[in-house]
Amino acid sequence: MSVVKVVEIIASSDKGFEDAVQNAVTQAAKTIKNIDSVYVKHAKCHVKDGRVITYGVNCKISFRVE
């Protein structure tokens, strides 16, 4: 039987949502092993002068506990 833990991470990117999710996983992987999945809970953009300047995501990252 495996035990799975979930942490919530907020990440952003100036390139797009996919890059923001990858940033979340990359940062989490620095200290968390056995990452299995990512659930994007919320996605949002920041706008300045009528243009999107950053993309943000709230992610739930699941990983197996050893």
Secondary structure, 3 states (H helix, E strand, C coil): CCEEEEEEEEEEECCCHHHHHHHHHHHHHCCCCCEEEEEEEEEEEEEECCEEEEEEEEEEEEEEEC
